[in-house]
Amino acid sequence: MILSRPSTALVTASCIAMIKTDLRFRIAAAITATCILLIAITGVILYAASEQLEESLVQQLVAEELSFLIQHHQNLPEHTREVSPSVTHYIAGNAAEKAALPSYVQGLEPGLYDLDIGEGRGERHIALRDVGSTRYVVVYDLGPYEEREEEFKLLVAGLLLLIILITPFIGLFLSKVLVRQLTQLTQKVAELSPGENIVPLYQDKLEREVGILARTLDAYQQRIKEMLRREQEFTANVSHELRTPLTEIRTSCELLVTDATLSDKSRARVHYIAKAEQDMRAHMDALLFLARDQSDASKETVALRECVEDIVVPLRAEIAAKKLTLTIDIEPQISLQLNRKALHLVLLNILKNAVNFTEAGGISLRFKNSSLSISDTGVGIAAEALPKIFDRHYRGSDSSEGFGIGLDIVKRICAREQWGIRLNSSPDQGTTVQVDFQQTAAA
């Protein structure tokens, strides 16, 4: 089981990455999809409109050309009117000439036609009119126009593809501009820490929506400040009110122990009361430590072996009573830069559990690779209990001395100090707790 706490920098990076990967790219995707959709719809509409316009224009052209052909032939019957390679005129005045007309024209009644003549020759627009016994025919070949139309389609497709490729970058740029202030505000919020000094987040240059968010966060900062002030006053009062009766209990126990008339049973009860007072004082110190949110400024150079020896002093009587061995395998020159109070509280809770649940054998402490291991030969912990062992008030055994809030305090202090904690245990095989300080021991 490993427990650790991410650093402030990691939280900040996670917040910023969340905005960039979610909001920014979602905005860019929305802009891209909208632009492509609008361009595609516009292209389809323009293409359909151009097809309809082309159809009407060609029909008008063919009809007008037929009228000009009839008028020209009636005025100048011997003169042939040439218009363009795409337009062909036919004038059939007798049966032989009518039989010589193209096959796709024969059999058609007077009117306007749009025919695909097949054989790969493309589409023809045809206009027929009979004046007396003479048939006038105008055929408009759409082949050259269709070639230009295909070129136009390729051009439109190329432009659409180019726009599809360019639009995501435009969307990313626009989304970056849109979320820039929000990203900056997120960075400032991630760097905030509870304290007396409030850093205002609102600025006049902020956009309206971001400004509203900044004002809301500023008001929230003020509420947090007031809450922390009240909590600090409360913890200070609690500390004062509890220490006085605890001191009286300890003093009374010390006086009672010196009474020669005290029976062995009563003397054992006095020792039990003194131990309960000591445990209550340790828990109170731990809870006050967590409530007061000690800052990094409280870190100092700590001689690890000396600190461990100080911690085991109040436990030596119980260790000796159980005839346990205590091994401290820590070089005297090893020191760490950390919060001494936090280290004292963590090790005291771990060692108290080790002593409480070890009836034979011993307890050993070893330091290696920036990690301190506390091992015992006690009753151990069942596999199904390991995931819950750091939960508040969870008891890993049926004895009256359960794990209580001790290991929950250990977990919370380690999380605050950014230490990792690992626990390995097996029933009847003992338990090893490893605290990773993630620092380099200074010799």
PyMOL commands that set and color helices and strands:
alter all, ss='L'
color gray80, all
select helices_A, chain A and resi 8-75+95-99+143-190+208-257+264-292+296-298+304-321+340-356+383-388+406-417
alter helices_A, ss='H'
color red, helices_A
select strands_A, chain A and resi 2-3+87-92+111-116+123-131+134-141+300-303+325-329+335-338+362-368+371-376+420-426+430-436
alter strands_A, ss='S'
color yellow, strands_A
deselect
rebuild
show_as cartoon
